[in-house]
Amino acid sequence: MSALSGFWVFDFNEGFPYASITRNGITFNKGVVLKLGSPAYVLLLVNPATQQIALQSCDKDTPRSVPFLKEDRKRRDVLSVRWNGKDLLNTISEITNWDLGKDAYRVDGKMLPEEHAMIFNLTDAVLLGETSNK
Protein backbone atom coordinates (compact mmCIF):
# COMPACT_ATOMS: atom_id res chain seq x y z
CA MET A 1 0.00 0.00 0.00
CA SER A 2 1.32 3.41 -0.96
CA ALA A 3 1.85 6.19 1.57
CA LEU A 4 -0.14 8.35 -0.87
CA SER A 5 -3.20 6.10 -0.87
CA GLY A 6 -6.36 8.18 -0.54
CA PHE A 7 -4.80 11.35 -1.94
CA TRP A 8 -5.96 13.00 -5.15
CA VAL A 9 -4.30 15.57 -7.38
CA PHE A 10 -5.53 19.11 -6.78
CA ASP A 11 -6.47 20.88 -10.02
CA PHE A 12 -5.37 24.52 -9.91
CA ASN A 13 -7.04 25.16 -13.28
CA GLU A 14 -10.59 24.78 -11.97
CA GLY A 15 -10.72 27.80 -9.68
CA PHE A 16 -13.32 28.65 -7.06
CA PRO A 17 -16.90 28.20 -8.30
CA TYR A 18 -19.27 31.16 -8.32
CA ALA A 19 -22.13 32.71 -10.23
CA SER A 20 -22.54 36.36 -11.18
CA ILE A 21 -26.08 37.65 -11.42
CA THR A 22 -26.74 40.91 -13.26
CA ARG A 23 -29.56 42.49 -15.24
CA ASN A 24 -28.04 40.85 -18.33
CA GLY A 25 -28.06 37.29 -17.04
CA ILE A 26 -26.53 34.73 -14.76
CA THR A 27 -22.99 33.58 -15.48
CA PHE A 28 -21.50 30.42 -14.03
CA ASN A 29 -17.71 30.64 -14.03
CA LYS A 30 -15.21 28.04 -15.20
CA GLY A 31 -14.96 26.62 -11.67
CA VAL A 32 -18.65 25.72 -11.71
CA VAL A 33 -18.42 24.12 -15.15
CA LEU A 34 -15.35 22.02 -14.32
CA LYS A 35 -16.38 20.98 -10.81
CA LEU A 36 -19.70 19.74 -12.21
CA GLY A 37 -17.75 17.67 -14.75
CA SER A 38 -18.51 19.84 -17.80
CA PRO A 39 -22.06 18.51 -18.23
CA ALA A 40 -23.89 18.93 -21.50
CA TYR A 41 -27.21 19.18 -19.62
CA VAL A 42 -28.29 20.29 -16.16
CA LEU A 43 -31.39 20.84 -14.11
CA LEU A 44 -31.82 24.28 -12.59
CA LEU A 45 -33.46 23.84 -9.20
CA VAL A 46 -35.00 26.77 -7.31
CA ASN A 47 -35.93 26.85 -3.62
CA PRO A 48 -37.77 30.13 -2.89
CA ALA A 49 -38.18 29.30 0.83
CA THR A 50 -34.42 29.11 1.40
CA GLN A 51 -33.47 31.54 -1.39
CA GLN A 52 -31.24 28.99 -3.07
CA ILE A 53 -30.66 27.77 -6.58
CA ALA A 54 -28.81 24.64 -7.62
CA LEU A 55 -27.41 23.09 -10.76
CA GLN A 56 -27.52 19.32 -11.09
CA SER A 57 -25.83 17.40 -13.89
CA CYS A 58 -28.24 15.21 -15.81
CA ASP A 59 -28.87 13.45 -19.10
CA LYS A 60 -30.43 15.00 -22.17
CA ASP A 61 -33.55 12.87 -21.65
CA THR A 62 -34.16 14.04 -18.07
CA PRO A 63 -37.45 15.99 -17.94
CA ARG A 64 -36.85 19.78 -17.89
CA SER A 65 -33.12 19.40 -18.54
CA VAL A 66 -31.52 22.41 -20.19
CA PRO A 67 -28.38 22.62 -22.32
CA PHE A 68 -25.39 23.74 -20.28
CA LEU A 69 -22.16 23.07 -22.14
CA LYS A 70 -22.06 22.48 -25.86
CA GLU A 71 -20.68 19.03 -26.49
CA ASP A 72 -18.22 20.25 -29.12
CA ARG A 73 -16.38 22.50 -26.63
CA LYS A 74 -13.29 21.09 -24.99
CA ARG A 75 -13.20 20.92 -21.19
CA ARG A 76 -10.27 23.30 -20.77
CA ASP A 77 -11.51 25.79 -23.39
CA VAL A 78 -14.53 26.72 -21.31
CA LEU A 79 -14.47 30.04 -19.53
CA SER A 80 -18.09 30.23 -18.38
CA VAL A 81 -21.72 29.49 -19.16
CA ARG A 82 -24.21 32.35 -19.39
CA TRP A 83 -28.00 32.28 -19.30
CA ASN A 84 -29.93 35.46 -19.99
CA GLY A 85 -33.55 34.32 -19.78
CA LYS A 86 -35.78 37.10 -18.48
CA ASP A 87 -38.04 34.62 -16.68
CA LEU A 88 -35.03 33.25 -14.79
CA LEU A 89 -33.87 36.75 -13.82
CA ASN A 90 -37.39 37.73 -12.75
CA THR A 91 -37.65 34.58 -10.63
CA ILE A 92 -34.35 35.32 -8.89
CA SER A 93 -35.39 38.95 -8.35
CA GLU A 94 -38.72 37.88 -6.87
CA ILE A 95 -37.30 35.38 -4.36
CA THR A 96 -34.49 37.72 -3.26
CA ASN A 97 -36.14 41.16 -3.61
CA TRP A 98 -33.10 42.26 -5.64
CA ASP A 99 -33.25 45.13 -8.12
CA LEU A 100 -31.11 43.67 -10.90
CA GLY A 101 -31.64 46.81 -12.96
CA LYS A 102 -29.47 48.61 -10.43
CA ASP A 103 -27.28 46.04 -8.65
CA ALA A 104 -25.21 42.98 -9.54
CA TYR A 105 -24.28 40.09 -7.27
CA ARG A 106 -21.75 37.31 -6.86
CA VAL A 107 -22.65 34.12 -5.05
CA ASP A 108 -20.27 31.28 -4.29
CA GLY A 109 -21.15 27.71 -5.16
CA LYS A 110 -20.91 24.71 -2.86
CA MET A 111 -20.34 21.35 -4.51
CA LEU A 112 -22.50 18.41 -3.48
CA PRO A 113 -20.54 15.54 -5.07
CA GLU A 114 -22.96 12.80 -4.02
CA GLU A 115 -25.77 14.68 -5.81
CA HIS A 116 -23.68 15.71 -8.85
CA ALA A 117 -24.87 19.21 -8.00
CA MET A 118 -23.78 22.65 -6.93
CA ILE A 119 -25.86 24.84 -4.66
CA PHE A 120 -25.85 28.64 -4.50
CA ASN A 121 -27.20 30.28 -1.36
CA LEU A 122 -28.50 33.63 -2.62
CA THR A 123 -28.71 35.01 0.93
CA ASP A 124 -24.89 34.87 1.00
CA ALA A 125 -24.49 36.84 -2.24
CA VAL A 126 -22.09 39.77 -2.28
CA LEU A 127 -23.10 43.03 -3.93
CA LEU A 128 -20.79 43.77 -6.85
CA GLY A 129 -21.89 47.41 -7.11
CA GLU A 130 -24.20 49.43 -9.21
CA THR A 131 -24.38 48.70 -12.91
CA SER A 132 -24.91 51.23 -15.63
CA ASN A 133 -28.47 51.62 -16.94
CA LYS A 134 -27.39 52.44 -20.49
N, C-alpha and C positions, 0 to 999 in steps of 0.2 A: 504494500500500500504506500502510495506517495505521500510525502509530507504536505503536498499541495492539494490533496484530495478535498473536494468540497469548495474549492476556490473557483471563481470564474473571472474572465478577463473583462476589466472595466473598459467601456467604449467611450472615449473622450469626444468622439464625433457626434454623439447623440445630443448632448446638451440638456438643459433643464426644461421640462415641458411646461408650456403655458399657452393660454389663448388671449388674444387681444380682441376686444369688442368695441367697435366704433359705429358711427352712423352709417358707414359704408359696408359693414359686414363683420363677421367673426373669422379670425385667422388663427389657425392652429399651427404652431411653429414646428420646425423640424424635429425637435425633441418629442413632441406628441406623436408625429407620424412614425418615427423610428421605434419608439418604445411600444407602440401598438403593433409593431411588426409590419408596417407599411401595407395595411389592408386595402384591398380594392373597394370594399363595401363596409359600412358601419351602420349601426343604429344610433340615432340621437335620442337620448332619454332625457326627459324633463321632469323634475320634481318641484312643483311650485311651493309646496309646504315647507321644504327645506332650502329653497332657493339654490338648487343644484342642477347642473346638467352633466351628462355623461356620454362618452362615446364608447361603443362596444363593437369590436370586430365581429363581422358576420359574413355569411355567404350571400351571393347575389340573389339566391332564391328565398332568403329570409323575408317574411312579410315586412314591409315598410323600410327595407334597407335602402340606403342612399349611396351613390358613388362617392368614394373618398379619394382614392389615389388611382390615377389612370394606370392601367396595367402595363403600358408601354414605357413608363418612366422608371428609371433605375433607382434603386433604394438610396444611393448616396447623392443622386442628383436633386433630390427633393429639398426644397427650402421651406415650404409651408403649404397648407391647404386653406383656401378661403371660400367661405360661403357668404353670399350677400342677399339671401332671401328676406324680403321685407316682413313676411309673416314670422320668420324666426326672430328677427330683430324686435318686432313688436311684442312677441311672446316674452323675450328676455326683459324688455323694458317694463312690461306689465308685472312680471313676478318680482322685479327688483325695485320698481319705481325710479329707474334711471331715466335721465333725459339724454338719450344718445345723440340728439341734435346738438348738444352743447358739450358733453363730456365723453371721454373714452376711458376704457378700463383694461387692466391686465389681471388675469386670474391664473394662478398656478394649478397645474394638474397633479393628481395623485393616482399613480398606477395601482390597479387592482389585478395582479397577474392571474389569479385563479378565475377571474371573470372575463379575462381578455378585454379589460375596459379601463378607462381613465375617467375620473370624476373631477369636476370643477365646482368648488363651493363658491358661489357668486357673492356670498356675504363676506368673503375674505378678499374680494377684488380690490385692487389698488387703483386709485384715480390717476390717469396718465396726464390729465390737464385738459384744458378747453381746446376744442378743435375749431377750426375756421368754418364759418357758415357760408362759404363762397358758393 
